[in-house]
Amino acid sequence: MPVDRLVKLYAGLVLYGVTDALMIRADLGLDPWDVFHQGLSRHTGISIGTVSILVGAAVLLLWWPMRQRPGLGTVSNVVLVGASIDVTCAVVPHVEALGARVPLLLCGVLFNGVATGLYIAARFGPGPRDGLMTGLHRRTGRSLRLIRTGVELTVLAAGFLLGGGVGVGTVLYALAIGPLAQFFLRVFGGSSGGSHTRAGTSAAPVPRERAVADTI
């Protein structure tokens, strides 16, 4: 396990949680999974980071019937992203002024793209949620875009009904994260075919659509 890949993995995971928290504090709309996490948090009284960890663990259980194999990055993801969300939310206060919330949102989306590029370039396995989507893609034969859209629309609708934050940030994230992830994947050395490695296996080229899908 080269040190540079481990640094990319853990820097990416921590930064991903930090940027999630910045978007939470901006209160202008979250990505679909965090809308769901926030909705559950509001109904259970559990912190959103802890909810993220619990949901990630539950999703990981769904890998078993699909014969998905988690990597080091998958297991680390479950804990580190949620923990980073809670720590950052404890440090960054609530803000009311729109002039402060908009920069928080923009920084959150931009550096979420940085975090995604780092995490994918490390090649230690997909996050639990995206592993679910790629597993469904392989088992059903449906396109990855269709599977991802269906899953994210489902969790977005569920989160909205639970009171999670949907807004302009949700739309901005949906439009920006793909191009940002692809750009920073190239920056951090993941442009050679979008290679992707699970723990204990050798690297093998995969389509870029798959590589970008193997995010958080």
BELRAVEN-V167323 format. One line per field, one symbol per residue. ss: DSSP state (A for helix, B for strand, O for the rest). burial: 1 if it has 9 or more other ideal C-beta (glycine too) atoms within 8 Angstrom, else 0. A space follows every 50 residues. Layout:
ss: ???
burial: ???
//
This chain:
ss: OOAAAAAAAAAAAAAAAAAAAAAAAAOOOOOAAAAAAAAAAAAAOOOAAA AAAAAAAAAAAOOAAAOOOOOAAAAAAAAAAAAAAAAAAAAOOOOOOAAA AAAAAAAAAAAAAAAAAAAAAAOOOOOAAAAAAAAAAAAAOOOAAAAAAA AAAAAAAAAAAOOOOOOAAAAAAAAAAAAAAAAAAAAOOOOOOOOBOOOO OOOBOOOAAAAAAOOO
burial: 00001101111111111111111111011111111111111100011111 11111110110110010101111111111111111111100000100001 11011011111111111111111111111111111110000001001100 11101101110101110011111101100111111101010001111110 0000010001111111
//
